[in-house]
C-alpha cells in the first residue's frame, strides 16, 4: 500500500543518513593521518616517516575525542619526543668530541640556589670579629673541650607512639642522650633540673610538628618546624641499626651569621672525637633555609669507590625563632624571628605558650 511504501522510504532515508554520518566521523578521525603522510609515503618536509607515527606541527592530542585513541596517540607522541631528544644529545656529544678542546663550555643550569641574591651577612671563618665571637659565645666551653655533651630528649604531654619512637631512634643517633617522659611538667621546671644534673642540651619534640633545642645553662633556644619525618621502618633499603660508635658530623652551608650560630648549636650535640671505625655520619644540610637531616653509614666497595647506606631517621627542619637564654615565652629576648610582623609574632608567642 501507499502508506507502507512511504514508511519504508523514510526508514531508508534515516538509515542512509546515519550511515553517512558514520562515514563522515570515520573520515574525520583519519584526516590527521592523511594530512601528515602523502600518497608517496613522505611528509611535507620530504622525510620518510618512522613506523611509530609522524605528527604534523599543529598536532594536538586534546582534539581527539575517543579516550583510548587519545591515550594511544599521546603515548606515541611521547615516544617520538624522547627519541628526538636522545638523538639531539648524541649529535651534540659527537660534535663536542670532534671539536675537542675548542668545544664551547657547557651551559650552567639555572637553579634557585645559583640565582639567589648574595646574602651580605655571609661570614668569613678567618675574620677576627668572627673568631672573637666564637671565643666568647655560649658554645665556647664545648669547643674548648671544657664540657662534654649530655642531652635530654623529651616530648610534649601525652605523646603519640610515633613521637616516642622518633625520640628513641634519635637517642641512638646522638651519643650520651637520655629519653625522659614529661609527665605534665612545665619546661620552666624541667630546665633547672637539667642544669642541676649537668645536662648540656634539651631537645623537646612536640605534637604540632615543632622541635625546641635549648643549650644549657645559658642558651640560646631555637624553635624549629619539623616536617617530612621518616622513621627507620619507613625508609626503603635501609641498613641495620646503628652501632654505639660516635658518629662523624657534617654541617653544610651554614655560612651566614644566623647559620653560623645554628651550626654551632648542632655541633655541640655530638662529642669531639668521632670513631671513624664505626663508619657512621650525621649530616645537617642547609639549603633554601631548610635543614635536611640524614644519618648514613659508609660502605667501602673498593679502594676508590665508596657508597652510603641510610640508617634513619630522617627529617627536615625550618628555623622559626632564635631566643637568647633558656626557654621563656613571656620575657625572652629574641635574636631572630621568622617573618617579623605583628600577626606572625603574636601567633608565634601563642604557640610558645601552648608548649609550656
Residue pairs with C-beta under 8 A, 6 or more apart in sequence:
29 64
29 66
29 69
32 56
32 59
35 56
36 43
36 49
36 54
36 55
36 56
36 59
37 43
37 49
37 54
38 44
41 48
41 49
42 48
42 49
43 49
43 54
44 56
50 80
50 83
52 76
52 79
52 80
53 73
53 76
53 77
53 80
55 77
55 80
59 77
61 70
61 73
61 74
61 77
62 70
64 70
64 73
95 103
96 103
108 114
112 288
113 287
113 288
119 255
119 256
121 256
121 257
121 258
122 255
122 256
123 130
123 255
123 256
123 257
123 260
124 130
130 260
134 140
134 143
134 264
137 261
137 264
138 215
138 218
138 219
138 220
139 215
139 264
139 265
139 267
139 268
141 147
142 149
142 200
142 267
142 268
143 264
143 267
143 268
145 272
147 200
148 176
148 200
148 271
148 272
149 174
149 175
149 176
149 200
149 201
149 268
149 269
149 270
149 271
150 176
150 177
150 178
150 198
150 199
150 200
150 201
151 174
151 176
151 177
151 178
151 199
151 200
151 201
151 202
151 203
151 269
152 177
152 178
152 180
152 190
152 194
152 199
152 201
152 202
152 203
153 167
153 170
153 171
153 174
153 177
153 178
153 179
153 180
153 203
153 205
154 167
154 179
154 180
154 181
154 182
154 190
154 202
154 203
154 204
154 205
155 163
155 164
155 167
155 181
155 182
155 204
155 205
155 206
155 207
156 163
156 182
156 204
156 205
156 206
156 207
156 208
156 355
157 182
157 184
159 181
159 182
159 205
159 207
160 207
162 231
163 205
163 207
165 231
166 205
166 229
166 231
166 313
166 315
167 179
167 205
168 179
169 231
169 232
169 312
169 313
170 177
170 203
170 205
170 313
171 177
171 178
171 179
172 241
172 242
173 242
173 247
173 282
173 295
173 313
174 269
174 270
175 244
175 246
175 247
175 270
175 271
176 271
177 203
182 190
186 356
187 204
187 212
187 327
187 355
187 356
188 327
188 328
188 356
190 202
191 202
191 214
191 216
191 326
191 327
194 202
194 216
195 216
195 217
199 216
200 215
200 216
200 268
201 213
201 214
201 215
201 216
201 268
201 269
202 212
202 213
202 214
202 216
202 327
203 211
203 212
203 213
204 211
204 212
204 214
204 355
205 211
205 226
206 212
206 355
208 351
208 354
209 225
209 226
209 227
210 223
210 224
210 225
210 226
210 320
210 351
210 355
211 223
211 224
211 225
211 226
211 317
212 221
212 222
212 223
212 224
212 327
212 355
213 221
213 222
213 224
213 265
214 220
214 221
214 222
214 326
214 327
215 221
215 265
215 268
216 326
217 326
218 325
218 326
219 323
219 324
219 325
219 326
220 261
220 265
220 322
220 323
220 324
220 325
220 335
221 322
221 323
221 324
221 325
221 326
221 327
221 332
222 262
222 265
222 319
222 321
222 322
222 323
223 319
223 320
223 321
223 322
223 323
223 352
224 291
224 317
224 318
224 319
224 320
225 317
225 318
225 320
226 315
226 316
226 317
227 315
227 316
227 318
228 314
228 315
228 316
229 313
229 314
229 315
230 312
230 313
230 314
230 315
231 312
231 313
232 238
232 241
232 311
232 312
232 313
234 312
235 310
235 312
235 313
235 314
237 309
237 310
238 309
238 310
238 311
238 312
239 297
239 309
239 310
239 311
240 311
241 311
242 280
242 295
242 297
242 311
243 278
243 280
245 275
245 277
245 278
245 279
245 280
246 270
246 271
246 273
246 274
246 275
246 278
247 270
247 274
247 275
247 278
247 280
247 281
247 282
247 295
248 274
248 276
248 280
248 281
248 282
249 266
249 267
249 270
249 274
249 281
249 282
249 283
249 284
250 281
250 282
250 283
250 284
250 285
251 263
251 266
251 267
251 284
251 286
252 283
252 284
252 285
252 286
252 287
253 259
253 285
253 286
253 287
254 260
254 262
254 263
254 284
254 286
258 319
258 322
258 336
259 286
261 322
261 335
262 291
262 319
262 322
263 284
263 286
266 284
270 282
279 297
279 298
279 299
279 300
280 295
280 296
280 297
280 298
280 311
281 295
281 296
281 297
281 298
282 293
282 294
282 295
283 292
283 293
283 294
283 295
283 296
284 291
284 292
284 293
285 291
285 292
285 293
285 294
286 292
289 318
289 319
290 316
290 317
290 318
291 316
291 317
291 318
291 319
292 314
292 316
293 314
293 315
293 316
293 317
294 310
294 314
295 310
295 311
295 312
295 313
295 314
296 308
296 309
296 310
296 311
297 308
297 309
297 311
298 306
298 307
298 308
299 306
299 307
299 308
299 309
300 306
301 307
318 338
319 336
319 338
320 337
320 338
320 348
321 334
321 336
321 337
321 338
321 348
322 334
322 335
322 336
322 337
323 332
323 333
323 334
323 335
324 332
324 333
324 334
324 335
325 332
325 333
329 349
329 352
329 353
329 355
329 356
330 353
337 344
337 345
337 348
338 344
338 348
